[in-house]
């Protein structure tokens, strides 16, 4: 078996066993949220406050294979946080942070969806190799260069950086289809009509190709009588018979005096409806850092977010990668640009943010978007007038915690409904309580159900449930204690809590973020005294 090419680093194989938390809505922080009316309702948006790795895991059950576009702007690992830490450990921490998240992200992306990652030179090339490993190198689409600055940084020690990268991966490149970008006034301005052709403006293209074919190598006599040949080593791109047809249809341009090498006319009315995206995105087209900061200042002047992205940049990504009604996710939400742009463009969105700017930046921003009072960014370009809403969620606490004796118990913060929903996630069931049948709290198939209770499950209780069950139905009961001869009920499985789930995941851990506070520091080099 051929050896696989991969990047290795400290701790790569130590995968976290993530607890599938439930999400708790806080109606006080939700805004204009209501029951979903249609499949693509713009009220069905979600802002999640909490560790983004646990939040991504919490979304897996409902959203696996459903997110059309994920954009992330992770911490760039510029080294500022690691001044006194070993370099190898620094990169390892960052790569472990990214790898764990990218693996869950890949599960969430639809088969025809894509991932877009903003990154700079510090980790871009390491990240590319990790993404190749997780998504498959064949699913790499491109590396986009975004001009983030116009002026040079005069305090740059070596060379002033002017750009960031955006790495683009498809979940399945064979299925992913990019959209064309809207035509601009500038792109249309290249089309003229010097011969007053009734078909309208046109531009001309080279009629020769470098792939040589003797059949396509023939002389052409221009209207002025000049005889021309294709460039040496080349030939014309069409046979002589086709060329003569095009001349009769006035689709060949010989120049105003009829003496130039022939060129093929392409009419604006016949070109494709958009422009093929390119990998170089200039600030004039999609904005830069300064534009982004001006946008953020409009809803929080006191605390301007350090590294926001301009709305036009995110708009470009969503134009290429999504259509109206598609799900867009950003798990490093920052100042909320992704959600704001997705909302204005009629996409459904999920944002995840652990920092306090979830409340100081994102919520105020999204309220202004929904109210229609945010007329900055792309608002005027898309004629945004307001509308929609979002739900605010926080991660539930860990399902299990240790008591004063060090024994694992069910967290007292969980009520019966929370416990039932949490056990559905742990056991792979969809939480969907039946309003009429108390033991049908969730199901994995049409006939397979789950029931969770903190009561003692008795033989009499199980016998009563079995009497209600249809012939082909099965039931998993999760409980703290039971007194049942399970052999009498082949359609019933009983699991005891918390023992049944103790080894499934890491309980009691709420933070998987990049944290260097407790790492071993490298020895400082002795300071050199300067001699004068």
C-alpha positions in Angstrom: 0.0 0.0 0.0 1.4 3.4 -1.0 2.4 5.7 1.9 0.1 8.7 2.3 1.6 12.1 2.1 0.7 14.1 5.2 1.8 16.8 7.7 2.7 15.7 11.2 2.9 17.7 14.4 2.8 17.3 18.2 -0.5 15.9 19.4 -2.0 15.4 15.9 -3.4 12.0 16.8 -5.0 13.2 20.1 -8.6 13.7 18.8 -11.0 15.3 21.3 -14.1 13.1 22.1 -16.6 15.9 21.8 -19.8 15.9 23.8 -22.9 16.5 21.6 -24.4 19.4 23.6 -28.0 20.6 23.1 -28.6 24.2 22.3 -30.8 26.4 24.6 -32.6 29.4 23.1 -32.7 32.6 25.0 -35.9 34.4 23.8 -34.7 37.6 25.5 -31.8 37.8 23.1 -33.5 36.4 20.0 -34.8 39.1 17.7 -38.1 39.0 15.7 -37.9 35.2 15.8 -41.1 33.3 15.1 -42.1 29.8 14.1 -40.8 28.9 10.7 -43.4 29.3 8.0 -41.6 28.0 5.0 -38.5 25.9 4.3 -36.5 29.0 3.3 -37.9 31.4 5.9 -35.4 34.3 6.6 -36.5 34.2 10.3 -34.8 30.8 10.7 -31.3 32.1 11.4 -29.2 31.2 14.4 -26.6 33.0 16.5 -24.9 30.6 18.9 -22.8 31.8 21.9 -20.2 29.3 23.0 -17.1 27.4 22.1 -17.2 26.9 18.4 -15.9 23.3 18.4 -18.7 22.2 20.8 -21.2 24.3 18.9 -20.2 22.7 15.5 -20.7 19.3 17.2 -24.1 20.4 18.5 -25.1 21.2 14.9 -24.0 17.9 13.4 -27.2 15.9 14.0 -29.5 18.5 12.4 -27.2 20.0 9.7 -24.9 17.2 8.5 -24.8 17.6 4.7 -27.0 20.7 4.6 -24.7 23.8 4.7 -24.0 25.1 1.2 -21.2 27.4 2.1 -19.0 27.7 5.2 -16.7 30.8 5.5 -14.3 31.0 8.4 -11.8 33.7 9.4 -9.8 31.9 12.1 -7.1 33.4 14.3 -4.1 33.8 12.0 -1.5 32.6 14.5 0.7 35.5 13.8 3.0 34.6 16.7 2.0 37.6 19.0 0.4 35.2 21.5 3.4 32.9 21.4 6.3 35.2 22.0 7.7 33.1 24.8 6.6 29.6 23.6 8.4 27.0 21.7 7.7 27.4 17.9 7.0 23.8 17.3 4.4 23.7 20.1 2.9 27.0 18.8 2.2 25.5 15.3 1.0 22.3 16.8 -1.6 24.0 19.0 -2.9 26.0 16.1 -3.0 23.0 13.7 -4.8 20.9 16.3 -7.4 23.7 16.8 -8.0 23.9 13.0 -8.0 20.1 12.3 -10.6 19.3 14.9 -12.9 22.0 13.6 -12.3 21.2 9.9 -13.3 17.6 10.4 -16.7 18.6 11.8 -17.1 21.4 9.2 -16.6 18.8 6.4 -19.5 16.8 7.8 -21.8 19.8 7.8 -21.1 20.9 4.2 -23.5 19.6 1.6 -22.2 17.4 -1.2 -22.4 20.3 -3.6 -21.1 22.9 -1.0 -17.8 24.6 -0.3 -15.5 25.9 2.4 -13.7 29.3 2.2 -11.0 30.2 4.7 -9.3 33.5 5.2 -5.7 33.2 6.2 -2.3 34.9 5.8 1.2 33.8 5.1 1.9 32.7 8.7 -0.1 29.5 8.4 -1.6 29.4 4.9 0.7 26.7 3.6 0.4 24.5 6.6 -3.3 24.9 6.5 -3.4 24.0 2.8 -1.8 20.6 3.5 -4.1 19.9 6.4 -7.1 20.7 4.2 -5.8 18.5 1.5 -5.7 15.7 4.0 -9.3 16.3 5.3 -11.0 17.3 2.1 -8.8 15.5 -0.4 -6.3 17.3 -2.6 -8.5 16.7 -5.6 -11.2 18.9 -4.0 -9.0 22.0 -3.7 -10.5 24.7 -5.9 -8.1 27.6 -5.7 -6.2 30.0 -3.5 -7.6 33.6 -3.8 -5.5 36.6 -3.2 -7.3 39.5 -1.5 -5.7 42.9 -1.5 -6.4 43.9 2.1 -4.3 47.1 2.2 -3.4 49.8 -0.2 -0.6 51.7 1.6 2.6 50.1 2.8 3.2 49.6 6.5 6.2 51.9 7.2 7.0 50.0 10.4 7.3 46.7 8.6 10.7 45.0 9.5 11.1 43.2 6.2 8.4 43.5 3.5 5.0 45.1 4.0 2.2 42.6 3.4 -0.6 43.8 1.2 -2.8 40.7 0.9 -4.4 37.7 2.6 -5.4 34.4 1.1 -8.7 32.7 0.8 -8.4 28.9 0.5 -11.4 27.4 -1.3 -12.3 23.7 -1.1 -15.3 21.9 -2.4 -16.9 19.0 -0.5 -17.0 17.2 -3.8 -15.5 19.0 -6.7 -17.3 16.9 -9.3 -20.6 18.2 -7.9 -19.7 21.7 -6.9 -20.8 24.4 -9.4 -19.7 28.0 -9.0 -21.9 30.8 -10.0 -20.8 33.6 -12.4 -20.3 37.0 -11.0 -22.7 39.8 -12.2 -21.5 41.7 -15.1 -20.3 45.2 -14.2 -20.4 48.5 -16.1 -16.6 48.3 -16.5 -16.8 44.8 -18.0 -19.5 45.8 -20.4 -17.6 49.0 -21.4 -15.1 46.8 -23.3 -17.9 46.1 -25.8 -18.1 48.8 -28.7 -19.8 49.0 -32.0 -17.4 50.7 -34.5 -19.2 49.3 -37.5 -22.7 50.0 -36.3 -23.6 46.3 -36.3 -27.4 46.0 -35.7 -26.7 43.2 -33.2 -25.2 45.7 -30.9 -21.9 46.2 -29.0 -19.2 43.6 -29.5 -15.5 42.9 -28.8 -13.1 40.9 -30.9 -11.0 37.9 -30.0 -7.9 36.2 -31.5 -8.7 33.8 -34.3 -5.5 31.8 -34.0 -4.5 28.9 -31.7 -1.2 27.3 -30.8 -2.4 23.7 -31.2 -1.4 23.2 -34.8 -3.5 21.4 -37.4 -2.6 21.5 -41.1 -6.3 21.6 -42.1 -6.7 24.9 -40.2 -3.6 26.5 -41.7 -4.7 28.4 -44.8 -4.2 31.9 -46.2 -6.9 34.6 -45.7 -7.3 37.6 -48.1 -8.5 40.7 -46.2 -11.0 43.2 -47.9 -8.1 45.4 -48.8 -6.4 42.6 -50.7 -3.7 41.8 -48.2 -3.0 38.1 -47.7 -2.4 37.0 -44.1 -1.4 33.7 -42.5 -1.7 32.5 -38.9 1.4 33.2 -36.7 4.3 30.8 -37.2 3.7 27.5 -35.4 -0.1 28.3 -35.0 -3.2 27.9 -37.1 -6.7 29.4 -37.3 -9.2 28.1 -34.7 -11.9 27.3 -37.4 -11.8 25.6 -40.8 -11.9 27.6 -44.0 -15.6 26.8 -44.7 -16.6 28.0 -41.3 -14.5 31.1 -41.7 -16.3 32.0 -44.9 -19.7 31.6 -43.2 -18.7 34.0 -40.5 -17.5 36.6 -43.0 -20.9 36.5 -44.7 -22.5 36.9 -41.3 -20.3 39.9 -40.6 -18.7 38.2 -37.6 -15.1 38.7 -38.7 -13.4 42.0 -38.0 -10.6 43.1 -40.3 -10.1 46.6 -38.7 -11.7 49.9 -39.8 -9.6 49.9 -43.0 -10.1 46.2 -43.8 -6.4 45.5 -43.7 -5.8 43.9 -40.3 -5.4 40.3 -39.3 -8.9 38.9 -38.9 -10.5 38.7 -35.4 -13.7 37.0 -34.3 -16.5 39.3 -33.1 -18.3 38.4 -29.8 -21.5 40.3 -29.1 -22.5 41.5 -25.7 -26.0 40.2 -26.3 -24.6 36.6 -26.8 -22.1 36.3 -24.0 -22.9 34.4 -20.8 -24.9 36.3 -18.3 -22.0 36.8 -15.9 -18.2 36.9 -15.5 -16.0 33.9 -14.6 -14.5 34.6 -11.1 -10.7 35.1 -11.0 -8.2 34.5 -8.2 -7.1 38.1 -7.7 -9.5 40.2 -5.8 -8.5 43.9 -5.6 -9.7 46.3 -2.9 -11.5 48.4 -5.5 -13.7 45.5 -6.2 -14.3 43.9 -2.8 -13.1 46.4 -0.2 -10.1 46.3 2.2 -9.4 46.5 6.0 -10.1 50.2 6.2 -13.5 49.9 4.6 -14.3 47.0 7.0 -13.4 49.1 10.0 -15.6 52.0 8.8 -18.5 49.6 8.5 -18.0 48.2 12.0 -17.7 51.7 13.5 -21.3 52.5 12.5 -22.7 50.1 15.1 -19.9 50.2 17.7 -17.7 53.3 17.8 -16.2 52.5 21.2 -14.7 49.1 20.5 -13.8 48.8 16.8 -13.2 45.1 16.0 -9.5 44.6 15.2 -9.7 42.5 12.0 -13.1 42.7 10.4 -13.8 41.8 6.8 -15.6 44.2 4.4 -19.1 43.3 3.4 -18.2 43.4 -0.3 -15.6 40.6 0.3 -18.2 38.3 1.8 -20.7 39.3 -0.8 -18.3 38.1 -3.5 -17.9 34.8 -1.8 -21.6 34.2 -1.4 -22.3 35.3 -5.0 -20.0 32.6 -6.2 -20.9 29.8 -3.7 -24.6 30.2 -2.9 -28.1 31.0 -4.0 -31.0 32.5 -2.2 -32.3 30.3 0.6 -29.0 28.4 1.0 -27.5 27.9 4.5 -24.3 29.8 5.2 -22.2 29.2 8.4 -19.4 31.1 10.0 -18.0 29.5 13.2 -15.5 32.3 13.9 -18.2 35.0 13.6 -16.1 37.9 14.9 -18.0 41.2 14.3 -20.8 39.4 12.4 -20.1 40.4 8.8 -20.9 37.0 7.4 -24.4 37.0 8.9 -25.1 40.6 8.0 -24.2 40.0 4.3 -26.0 36.6 4.1 -29.1 38.2 5.6 -29.1 41.0 3.1 -28.6 38.5 0.3 -31.5 36.3 1.3 -29.4 33.4 2.6 -30.1 31.6 5.9 -27.2 31.9 8.3 -25.6 30.4 11.4 -23.0 32.2 13.3 -20.9 30.9 16.3 -19.0 33.2 18.6 -17.5 32.6 22.0 -16.1 36.1 22.6 -18.1 38.9 24.3 -18.3 40.7 21.0 -21.2 38.2 20.2 -23.2 40.7 22.4 -21.3 43.9 21.9 -21.0 43.7 18.1 -23.0 40.9 16.5 -26.4 41.4 18.2 -26.5 45.2 17.7 -25.3 44.8 14.1 -27.9 42.2 13.2 -30.7 44.2 14.9 -29.9 47.2 12.6 -29.8 44.9 9.6 -33.2 43.4 10.4 -34.7 46.9 11.2 -33.4 48.2 7.9 -31.4 51.0 9.6 -28.1 49.5 8.5 -27.6 51.2 5.1 -23.8 50.7 5.0 -21.9 47.9 3.4 -23.8 46.3 0.5 -27.2 47.5 1.6 -27.7 50.0 -1.2 -26.3 47.7 -3.8 -28.8 45.0 -3.0 -31.6 47.5 -2.1 -31.8 46.2 1.5 -34.9 47.5 3.3 -34.9 45.2 6.4 -36.8 42.1 7.5 -36.3 38.7 9.0 -35.0 37.7 12.4 -32.8 35.3 14.3 -32.7 33.0 17.3 -30.0 33.3 20.0 -28.7 30.1 21.5 -26.2 29.2 24.1 -24.6 25.8 24.6 -26.2 23.8 27.4 -23.8 22.9 30.2 -22.2 19.5 30.2 -24.7 16.7 30.7 -22.6 15.0 33.4 -20.7 16.5 36.3 -18.8 15.1 39.3 -20.4 15.2 42.8 -18.5 16.0 45.9 -17.3 12.4 46.1 -15.8 12.5 42.6 -18.6 10.4 41.1 -20.2 11.3 37.7 -23.9 12.3 38.0 -26.4 13.8 35.7 -26.1 17.6 35.9 -28.8 19.0 38.2 -29.2 21.9 35.8 -30.9 19.5 33.3 -34.7 19.3 33.6 -36.6 16.4 32.1 -37.0 17.9 28.6 -33.3 18.8 28.4 -32.3 15.4 29.5 -34.5 13.7 27.0 -33.1 15.9 24.2 -29.5 15.3 25.3 -30.0 11.5 25.3 -31.4 11.7 21.8 -28.2 13.3 20.6 -26.0 10.8 22.5 -27.8 7.8 21.1 -28.4 9.1 17.5 -32.1 9.8 17.8 -34.0 12.9 16.6 -35.7 14.7 19.4 -39.4 14.9 18.5 -41.7 14.3 21.5 -45.1 12.8 20.7 -47.7 14.9 22.4 -49.9 11.9 23.1 -47.5 9.0 23.8 -45.2 9.9 26.7 -42.5 7.3 25.9 -42.0 8.4 22.3 -39.6 11.3 23.0 -37.5 10.7 19.8 -36.9 8.3 17.0 -34.1 7.0 14.9 -36.3 5.3 12.3 -40.0 5.1 11.7 -40.4 2.3 14.2 -37.4 2.8 16.6 -38.0 5.1 19.6 -36.2 6.4 22.7 -37.5 7.2 26.2 -35.4 8.8 29.0 -36.6 9.1 32.6 -35.0 9.7 36.0 -37.7 7.5 37.7 -37.1 3.9 38.7 -38.2 1.9 35.7 -40.3 -1.1 37.0 -41.5 -4.3 35.4 -45.1 -3.0 35.5 -44.1 0.3 33.7 -42.4 -1.6 30.9 -45.3 -4.0 30.6 -47.7 -1.1 30.2 -45.5 0.5 27.5 -45.2 -2.8 25.6 -49.0 -3.1 25.5 -49.1 0.2 23.6 -46.4 -0.7 21.2 -47.1 -1.9 17.7 -45.8 -5.2 16.5 -42.7 -3.9 14.7 -41.8 -1.1 17.1 -38.7 -1.0 19.3 -37.8 1.2 22.2 -34.6 2.2 24.0 -35.2 3.2 27.6 -32.5 5.3 29.4 -32.9 5.6 33.1 -31.0 6.0 36.4 -32.2 2.6 37.8 -34.5 -0.2 36.7 -36.1 -3.4 38.1 -37.0 -5.3 35.0 -36.3 -8.7 33.6 -35.3 -7.5 30.1 -35.4 -11.0 28.6 -39.2 -10.9 28.8 -39.4 -7.9 26.5 -37.3 -8.5 23.3 -38.5 -5.2 21.8 -37.1 -3.2 24.7 -33.4 -2.2 25.4 -32.6 -0.6 28.7 -29.4 1.5 29.4 -28.5 2.8 32.9 -27.4 6.4 33.3 -24.8 7.8 33.6 -22.8 4.6 33.1 -24.0 4.0 29.6 -22.5 7.2 28.2 -19.5 7.8 30.5 -16.9 6.7 27.9 -18.6 8.2 24.9 -17.1 11.7 25.2 -15.3 14.2 27.3 -17.8 15.6 29.9 -17.3 18.8 31.9 -15.1 20.5 29.3 -16.5 23.9 28.0 -13.5 25.4 26.2 -11.6 24.0 23.2 -10.3 27.3 22.1 -6.7 28.3 21.5 -5.3 28.7 25.1 -1.6 29.1 25.8 -1.8 30.2 29.4 -0.9 26.8 30.8 1.7 25.7 28.3 5.4 25.2 29.3 7.4 28.3 28.5 10.7 28.0 26.7 13.8 29.3 28.5 14.5 33.0 27.8 17.8 33.7 26.1 20.1 35.9 28.3 20.0 39.5 27.3 23.1 40.8 25.5 24.4 44.1 26.9 25.3 46.7 24.4 28.7 48.2 24.7 29.3 51.9 23.9 
